[in-house]
Amino acid sequence: MNVRQVLPRLILLIGVIAAIIWAALNRDRLDLAALDAWLSGLGFVAPLAYLGLYAVGTIAFLPGALFALAGGALFGPVWGSLLNLVGATIGASLAFLIARYLAGGWVAARTGGRLKRLIEGVEAEGWRFVAFVRLVPLFPFNLTNYALGLTRINFWSYVITSLIAMAPGAIAYTWLGHAGREAFSGDASAIRYGLLALGLLAAIALLPQLIRRMRGEKHRWIDADTLAHKLRKDGVTVVDVRGPDEFEGALGHIASALNLPLGELPERLTEIRASRDRSVILVCKTDKRSAAAVTLLSDAGFRDVSVLRGGMEQWNRDGKPVEISNRERTGPNR
C-alpha cells in the first residue's frame, strides 16, 4: 500500500479519534441548555448545524438518546422527528463507511473464529439483520454502525433499511423530549404526549412479535414424546439455546443437540444454515428462551421451527434419555 493510499486513511483515522476524544472531554457540557443556547444564535442554519452535530456525535459514540430527546425539546415533535431521523441516518452511514474504508480490507484478511461467524451471519441475512437490530433496542446503536461496516452488506440497502427501521424509535424519543420540555414549562397537555411516546416505545419492543402475528408465523409446539419419535425416524436438528453450564448441568441435554446459547445465536446462524429446509427443534430449560429464539430463526429464513414444550425440565420428567458431562443416561433423569 503506497503513501497516496495510506495518507487519506490516516487523516480520516486521526479525525475520528479526535472527534471521540473531544466528545469524551465535553460530554458534561452537551446538555439541553447548552445546545439551546448554541443553536439559538445560528438562526435559520440551526437545523443544519444540529444535523451535523448529531452525525458527529454518532461517529464519536455519544448517546443517541441525548440527541433524540434534545431534538424534540428544541424543534418540536414534527421537525424534531425529521431532524433526528435524518441525523441518525447520516451518522450511521458515515460510521459504516469509516469502518469499511479504514478497516474493511484488514478485517477481511484476518477475520476468524467468532468475528468471522458474526460477519458471515450478517452477510447471509443482509437487510433483514439490519432491520432487526434497528427495531429491537437491545443492540448498542453506535457500535453496531461500525460493526456492520465491516461486512459486505450493500451500502444503500443498509442506509434505506436503517432509515425505515429507525423511524419508530426516532419519533418516540422525539415526542418524549418534546413532552418533557412542555411539562417543565407548565403545559399539562404534555403529559398526553409523553404517554403517547412511551406507548410507541413499548410498541417498538413488541413490533417483531406483532409482525409475526400479522403474517401468521406463530411458532409451533412439540411435546417430548413426539420429539423422541422424530429423533428416531426423521433426523431433525435440535438446537439447545441454554448456556454451556446449563447444557452440561443437572438437567443434561439431548444427545444430538447443538448448543447455541441464545445470546450468541445471531452470530452463529451459519452453523445451522444447512438446516433451513429441515425441521428445527428449539430447546431450553423450560421454553421461554426457545420461544424467543424463534424470532431469530424465522427472520433468518428457517421454515420449520418448533419449540419443545416444557423444555428439558419436561423432557426429564417424561424420563427421556439425556447426556450429562459427556456421560450418557438412557433412563429417567431422577
Secondary structure as a PSIPRED ss2 file (coil, helix, strand):
# PSIPRED VFORMAT (PSIPRED V4.0)

   1 M C   1.000  0.000  0.000
   2 N C   1.000  0.000  0.000
   3 V H   0.000  1.000  0.000
   4 R H   0.000  1.000  0.000
   5 Q H   0.000  1.000  0.000
   6 V H   0.000  1.000  0.000
   7 L H   0.000  1.000  0.000
   8 P H   0.000  1.000  0.000
   9 R H   0.000  1.000  0.000
  10 L H   0.000  1.000  0.000
  11 I H   0.000  1.000  0.000
  12 L H   0.000  1.000  0.000
  13 L H   0.000  1.000  0.000
  14 I H   0.000  1.000  0.000
  15 G H   0.000  1.000  0.000
  16 V H   0.000  1.000  0.000
  17 I H   0.000  1.000  0.000
  18 A H   0.000  1.000  0.000
  19 A H   0.000  1.000  0.000
  20 I H   0.000  1.000  0.000
  21 I H   0.000  1.000  0.000
  22 W H   0.000  1.000  0.000
  23 A H   0.000  1.000  0.000
  24 A H   0.000  1.000  0.000
  25 L H   0.000  1.000  0.000
  26 N C   1.000  0.000  0.000
  27 R H   0.000  1.000  0.000
  28 D H   0.000  1.000  0.000
  29 R H   0.000  1.000  0.000
  30 L C   1.000  0.000  0.000
  31 D C   1.000  0.000  0.000
  32 L H   0.000  1.000  0.000
  33 A H   0.000  1.000  0.000
  34 A H   0.000  1.000  0.000
  35 L H   0.000  1.000  0.000
  36 D H   0.000  1.000  0.000
  37 A H   0.000  1.000  0.000
  38 W H   0.000  1.000  0.000
  39 L H   0.000  1.000  0.000
  40 S H   0.000  1.000  0.000
  41 G C   1.000  0.000  0.000
  42 L C   1.000  0.000  0.000
  43 G H   0.000  1.000  0.000
  44 F H   0.000  1.000  0.000
  45 V H   0.000  1.000  0.000
  46 A H   0.000  1.000  0.000
  47 P H   0.000  1.000  0.000
  48 L H   0.000  1.000  0.000
  49 A H   0.000  1.000  0.000
  50 Y H   0.000  1.000  0.000
  51 L H   0.000  1.000  0.000
  52 G H   0.000  1.000  0.000
  53 L H   0.000  1.000  0.000
  54 Y H   0.000  1.000  0.000
  55 A H   0.000  1.000  0.000
  56 V H   0.000  1.000  0.000
  57 G H   0.000  1.000  0.000
  58 T H   0.000  1.000  0.000
  59 I H   0.000  1.000  0.000
  60 A C   1.000  0.000  0.000
  61 F C   1.000  0.000  0.000
  62 L C   1.000  0.000  0.000
  63 P C   1.000  0.000  0.000
  64 G H   0.000  1.000  0.000
  65 A H   0.000  1.000  0.000
  66 L H   0.000  1.000  0.000
  67 F H   0.000  1.000  0.000
  68 A H   0.000  1.000  0.000
  69 L H   0.000  1.000  0.000
  70 A H   0.000  1.000  0.000
  71 G H   0.000  1.000  0.000
  72 G H   0.000  1.000  0.000
  73 A H   0.000  1.000  0.000
  74 L H   0.000  1.000  0.000
  75 F H   0.000  1.000  0.000
  76 G C   1.000  0.000  0.000
  77 P H   0.000  1.000  0.000
  78 V H   0.000  1.000  0.000
  79 W H   0.000  1.000  0.000
  80 G H   0.000  1.000  0.000
  81 S H   0.000  1.000  0.000
  82 L H   0.000  1.000  0.000
  83 L H   0.000  1.000  0.000
  84 N H   0.000  1.000  0.000
  85 L H   0.000  1.000  0.000
  86 V H   0.000  1.000  0.000
  87 G H   0.000  1.000  0.000
  88 A H   0.000  1.000  0.000
  89 T H   0.000  1.000  0.000
  90 I H   0.000  1.000  0.000
  91 G H   0.000  1.000  0.000
  92 A H   0.000  1.000  0.000
  93 S H   0.000  1.000  0.000
  94 L H   0.000  1.000  0.000
  95 A H   0.000  1.000  0.000
  96 F H   0.000  1.000  0.000
  97 L H   0.000  1.000  0.000
  98 I H   0.000  1.000  0.000
  99 A H   0.000  1.000  0.000
 100 R H   0.000  1.000  0.000
 101 Y H   0.000  1.000  0.000
 102 L H   0.000  1.000  0.000
 103 A H   0.000  1.000  0.000
 104 G H   0.000  1.000  0.000
 105 G H   0.000  1.000  0.000
 106 W H   0.000  1.000  0.000
 107 V H   0.000  1.000  0.000
 108 A H   0.000  1.000  0.000
 109 A H   0.000  1.000  0.000
 110 R H   0.000  1.000  0.000
 111 T C   1.000  0.000  0.000
 112 G C   1.000  0.000  0.000
 113 G H   0.000  1.000  0.000
 114 R H   0.000  1.000  0.000
 115 L H   0.000  1.000  0.000
 116 K H   0.000  1.000  0.000
 117 R H   0.000  1.000  0.000
 118 L H   0.000  1.000  0.000
 119 I H   0.000  1.000  0.000
 120 E H   0.000  1.000  0.000
 121 G H   0.000  1.000  0.000
 122 V H   0.000  1.000  0.000
 123 E H   0.000  1.000  0.000
 124 A H   0.000  1.000  0.000
 125 E H   0.000  1.000  0.000
 126 G C   1.000  0.000  0.000
 127 W H   0.000  1.000  0.000
 128 R H   0.000  1.000  0.000
 129 F H   0.000  1.000  0.000
 130 V H   0.000  1.000  0.000
 131 A H   0.000  1.000  0.000
 132 F H   0.000  1.000  0.000
 133 V H   0.000  1.000  0.000
 134 R H   0.000  1.000  0.000
 135 L H   0.000  1.000  0.000
 136 V C   1.000  0.000  0.000
 137 P C   1.000  0.000  0.000
 138 L C   1.000  0.000  0.000
 139 F C   1.000  0.000  0.000
 140 P C   1.000  0.000  0.000
 141 F H   0.000  1.000  0.000
 142 N H   0.000  1.000  0.000
 143 L H   0.000  1.000  0.000
 144 T H   0.000  1.000  0.000
 145 N H   0.000  1.000  0.000
 146 Y H   0.000  1.000  0.000
 147 A H   0.000  1.000  0.000
 148 L H   0.000  1.000  0.000
 149 G H   0.000  1.000  0.000
 150 L C   1.000  0.000  0.000
 151 T C   1.000  0.000  0.000
 152 R C   1.000  0.000  0.000
 153 I C   1.000  0.000  0.000
 154 N C   1.000  0.000  0.000
 155 F H   0.000  1.000  0.000
 156 W H   0.000  1.000  0.000
 157 S H   0.000  1.000  0.000
 158 Y H   0.000  1.000  0.000
 159 V H   0.000  1.000  0.000
 160 I H   0.000  1.000  0.000
 161 T H   0.000  1.000  0.000
 162 S H   0.000  1.000  0.000
 163 L H   0.000  1.000  0.000
 164 I H   0.000  1.000  0.000
 165 A H   0.000  1.000  0.000
 166 M H   0.000  1.000  0.000
 167 A H   0.000  1.000  0.000
 168 P H   0.000  1.000  0.000
 169 G H   0.000  1.000  0.000
 170 A H   0.000  1.000  0.000
 171 I H   0.000  1.000  0.000
 172 A H   0.000  1.000  0.000
 173 Y H   0.000  1.000  0.000
 174 T H   0.000  1.000  0.000
 175 W H   0.000  1.000  0.000
 176 L H   0.000  1.000  0.000
 177 G H   0.000  1.000  0.000
 178 H H   0.000  1.000  0.000
 179 A H   0.000  1.000  0.000
 180 G H   0.000  1.000  0.000
 181 R H   0.000  1.000  0.000
 182 E H   0.000  1.000  0.000
 183 A H   0.000  1.000  0.000
 184 F H   0.000  1.000  0.000
 185 S C   1.000  0.000  0.000
 186 G C   1.000  0.000  0.000
 187 D C   1.000  0.000  0.000
 188 A C   1.000  0.000  0.000
 189 S C   1.000  0.000  0.000
 190 A H   0.000  1.000  0.000
 191 I H   0.000  1.000  0.000
 192 R H   0.000  1.000  0.000
 193 Y H   0.000  1.000  0.000
 194 G H   0.000  1.000  0.000
 195 L H   0.000  1.000  0.000
 196 L H   0.000  1.000  0.000
 197 A H   0.000  1.000  0.000
 198 L H   0.000  1.000  0.000
 199 G H   0.000  1.000  0.000
 200 L H   0.000  1.000  0.000
 201 L H   0.000  1.000  0.000
 202 A H   0.000  1.000  0.000
 203 A H   0.000  1.000  0.000
 204 I H   0.000  1.000  0.000
 205 A H   0.000  1.000  0.000
 206 L H   0.000  1.000  0.000
 207 L H   0.000  1.000  0.000
 208 P H   0.000  1.000  0.000
 209 Q H   0.000  1.000  0.000
 210 L H   0.000  1.000  0.000
 211 I H   0.000  1.000  0.000
 212 R H   0.000  1.000  0.000
 213 R H   0.000  1.000  0.000
 214 M H   0.000  1.000  0.000
 215 R C   1.000  0.000  0.000
 216 G C   1.000  0.000  0.000
 217 E C   1.000  0.000  0.000
 218 K C   1.000  0.000  0.000
 219 H C   1.000  0.000  0.000
 220 R E   0.000  0.000  1.000
 221 W E   0.000  0.000  1.000
 222 I E   0.000  0.000  1.000
 223 D C   1.000  0.000  0.000
 224 A H   0.000  1.000  0.000
 225 D H   0.000  1.000  0.000
 226 T H   0.000  1.000  0.000
 227 L H   0.000  1.000  0.000
 228 A H   0.000  1.000  0.000
 229 H H   0.000  1.000  0.000
 230 K H   0.000  1.000  0.000
 231 L H   0.000  1.000  0.000
 232 R H   0.000  1.000  0.000
 233 K H   0.000  1.000  0.000
 234 D C   1.000  0.000  0.000
 235 G C   1.000  0.000  0.000
 236 V C   1.000  0.000  0.000
 237 T E   0.000  0.000  1.000
 238 V E   0.000  0.000  1.000
 239 V E   0.000  0.000  1.000
 240 D E   0.000  0.000  1.000
 241 V C   1.000  0.000  0.000
 242 R C   1.000  0.000  0.000
 243 G C   1.000  0.000  0.000
 244 P H   0.000  1.000  0.000
 245 D H   0.000  1.000  0.000
 246 E H   0.000  1.000  0.000
 247 F H   0.000  1.000  0.000
 248 E C   1.000  0.000  0.000
 249 G C   1.000  0.000  0.000
 250 A C   1.000  0.000  0.000
 251 L C   1.000  0.000  0.000
 252 G C   1.000  0.000  0.000
 253 H E   0.000  0.000  1.000
 254 I C   1.000  0.000  0.000
 255 A C   1.000  0.000  0.000
 256 S C   1.000  0.000  0.000
 257 A C   1.000  0.000  0.000
 258 L E   0.000  0.000  1.000
 259 N E   0.000  0.000  1.000
 260 L C   1.000  0.000  0.000
 261 P C   1.000  0.000  0.000
 262 L H   0.000  1.000  0.000
 263 G H   0.000  1.000  0.000
 264 E H   0.000  1.000  0.000
 265 L H   0.000  1.000  0.000
 266 P H   0.000  1.000  0.000
 267 E H   0.000  1.000  0.000
 268 R H   0.000  1.000  0.000
 269 L H   0.000  1.000  0.000
 270 T H   0.000  1.000  0.000
 271 E H   0.000  1.000  0.000
 272 I H   0.000  1.000  0.000
 273 R H   0.000  1.000  0.000
 274 A H   0.000  1.000  0.000
 275 S H   0.000  1.000  0.000
 276 R C   1.000  0.000  0.000
 277 D C   1.000  0.000  0.000
 278 R C   1.000  0.000  0.000
 279 S E   0.000  0.000  1.000
 280 V E   0.000  0.000  1.000
 281 I E   0.000  0.000  1.000
 282 L E   0.000  0.000  1.000
 283 V E   0.000  0.000  1.000
 284 C C   1.000  0.000  0.000
 285 K C   1.000  0.000  0.000
 286 T C   1.000  0.000  0.000
 287 D C   1.000  0.000  0.000
 288 K H   0.000  1.000  0.000
 289 R H   0.000  1.000  0.000
 290 S H   0.000  1.000  0.000
 291 A H   0.000  1.000  0.000
 292 A H   0.000  1.000  0.000
 293 A H   0.000  1.000  0.000
 294 V H   0.000  1.000  0.000
 295 T H   0.000  1.000  0.000
 296 L H   0.000  1.000  0.000
 297 L H   0.000  1.000  0.000
 298 S H   0.000  1.000  0.000
 299 D H   0.000  1.000  0.000
 300 A C   1.000  0.000  0.000
 301 G C   1.000  0.000  0.000
 302 F C   1.000  0.000  0.000
 303 R C   1.000  0.000  0.000
 304 D E   0.000  0.000  1.000
 305 V E   0.000  0.000  1.000
 306 S E   0.000  0.000  1.000
 307 V E   0.000  0.000  1.000
 308 L E   0.000  0.000  1.000
 309 R C   1.000  0.000  0.000
 310 G C   1.000  0.000  0.000
 311 G H   0.000  1.000  0.000
 312 M H   0.000  1.000  0.000
 313 E H   0.000  1.000  0.000
 314 Q H   0.000  1.000  0.000
 315 W H   0.000  1.000  0.000
 316 N H   0.000  1.000  0.000
 317 R H   0.000  1.000  0.000
 318 D C   1.000  0.000  0.000
 319 G C   1.000  0.000  0.000
 320 K C   1.000  0.000  0.000
 321 P C   1.000  0.000  0.000
 322 V E   0.000  0.000  1.000
 323 E E   0.000  0.000  1.000
 324 I E   0.000  0.000  1.000
 325 S C   1.000  0.000  0.000
 326 N C   1.000  0.000  0.000
 327 R E   0.000  0.000  1.000
 328 E E   0.000  0.000  1.000
 329 R E   0.000  0.000  1.000
 330 T C   1.000  0.000  0.000
 331 G C   1.000  0.000  0.000
 332 P C   1.000  0.000  0.000
 333 N C   1.000  0.000  0.000
 334 R C   1.000  0.000  0.000
